[in-house]
């Protein structure tokens, strides 16, 4: 599945627009990771634990969105947008949205 943030895919044309598709992933960061992240925040540096959780959440959201597009008959998604939010206490949410299309070579 081709997923792009642009409204078109170079070298292809959308022969059919299917509609909006989305995928969501909510993952919790455990207390041990939170503790280590707080230490890193104090002493500086990147929080590898949170970066890993965010990457996994993004992967899952994009995968869910792609599966929905395929189920509807699409072979590409244009205009992909990713949103990141915190939900509740220590939960991280990633939402991926885009427009499912059927593409053909231009």
Steps between C-alpha positions, in 0.01 A plus 500: 500500500646835397438762771600862436440833668467671163166535316630307198753228423756591237471285191151376593148628472210424730249311287255485792470675835364268765486729803649577838669220690661504843692295749558552869742359753503565873795367694592534864845589622572308816610650832863384466533671161332813640750507785798465263355762264467744791866444590603566140287816497694626804848410372424559132497269201239313307252259650554180304214323680243757389645518149461123468139514622418785259656315204298188580178698540561679167570165327180349639286802405636502143452123472137523621431784253657301214294193585180708493595646161572154358174363640317779313684420175771767508863451408636833625431772758563868431496800732614296801500693828637376832384640833658428839318546831525394861193329639437443867795428722802392294314383192624607157267516199592524135231556237568462127247629247504531123302450182491152351529494122551257214805605304609411149815600310461845346 
